[in-house]
Amino acid sequence: MIPADTTPAAAELHEEALRRLGLSGRFRIALELSDLTHSFAIAGIRRSNPELTDEQARAELARRLYQS
C-alpha cells in the first residue's frame, strides 16, 4: 500500500532500497532506531528527574516500557 503523500515512483525506490538492504540490514536499522528512541526517552526522564543516575534512568525506562 502506497501512502497518500508518496508517489508511486518514490514508493518503488523505497521498496528497492529495502530489498537491497536485505533482512539483516533492515534488522540493523530497526535496532539502531530502537536504541535512538531509548536514548531520547532516557534524556526526557533525566530532564524531569535530574537527580537520577544513569542506571536509575534506565530502570525507569524499563518500568515504563514493561509495566503491566
Sequence and secondary structure as in RCSB ss.txt:
>XXXX:A:sequence
MIPADTTPAAAELHEEALRRLGLSGRFRIALELSDLTHSFAIAGIRRSNPELTDEQARAELARRLYQS
>XXXX:A:secstr
   TTS HHHHHHHHHHHHHHHHHHHHHHHHHHHHHHHHHHHHHHHHH TT  HHHHHHHHHHHHH  
